[in-house]
Amino acid sequence: MSTIRKIGVLTGGGDAPGLNGVIRALVKSAILDHNLKVVGFNDGFSGMVGMKTRDLGLDDVRGILPRGGTILGTTNRGNPFEFVERLADGTERVFDASGVVEQNFRRLGLDALVVIGGDGTLAIADRLMRENGIPVVGVPKTIDNDLAATDRTFGFATAVEVATDALDRLHTTAESHHRIMLLEVMGREAGWIALHSGIAGGADVILIPEIPFDMEAVIAKVWARQNRGTSFSIIVVAEGARARDGEQVFSSVDPVTGWKRLGGISYQLAPILQEKTGLEVRVTVLGHIQRGGSPCAADRILATQLGAEAARLVMEEKFGHMVALRGETIEAVPLEQAINRLKLVDPDGQLVRNARSLGLVFGDEDPEAILDSE
Ligand code: F6P
């Protein structure tokens, strides 16, 4: 007979479509199947520091499955070990608030904490368990699909759908105007969104962080298409991509946490392409549209599975673990296996290889060979 009676849940880091699906499945399963009480913390770990809580009952999760975002709110500035507090005079101070988190966890009479987040949030959960004795169960989340130890993260399929739809739309206008269209997508250090949407959207060039590119190869692909009578090209650029002789491009740096936000590389590529090809170039940076809105069916199903299995892990007291998709089933994986290990695109993998076999260019090819091949 389990002694678990009451659990807490929070969502941390950037949001992803499907978060509400996890919350709904966790709450329903916790109440209906395991007879638990559930308390939600608002805005990630900062809700644990500031005791911003709400009880979560069946009525609170009704109708949220198709909703994007998270009903609990989130932040990527909520690390309790380096908590950023805004003072009355507008300045900010950073201090260790992990003791406050532990105190509040105990004050609420919680037996376990379910943490839904990406690598950073799960690393914090792991540390809270080790250093503060908070029993945690993790649920991996990110549109970037870059977490090791799980085959897929929810939010990724939706982001790929959105980016593919954008490519379909860019295709028709590119063709009409004989332009080069650059679509910049998210993904941080991983090129998964760019690779999948680029293939699904029939792109001509895909630039990803895992394959540093040479501008000459990109230009050769555009010329090759021109020589064949196709006067437009579609290029997908992952925000983390970089030229062989260049650096990644950042759009901002958080002054307190030092967090560097990727973005803007396509604005650097556009004038070079325009000059070297003589074609007009337009840039679309898809941004947070990839993260917003309703999750697709695949993400809703994955989110539901993860939420229900997270409740089961809690009941089995498998703390320090996260739920992970392995093949077709959800398994428990130790948190330490999941954090600090990115899952990146394999440049020699099957997907890249097959894309190359269709003439898709990744920017590391010999420009002469590209020109000869079309
Ligand atoms: O990790 C998810 C993600 O959307 C990345 O793809 C992107 O680089 C980052 O978050 C953007 O962060 P923010 O929402 O803080 O702008």
Residues whose N, C-alpha, C, O or C-beta is under 5 A from the ligand:
A	BS01	F6P	G14 D144 M186 G187 R188
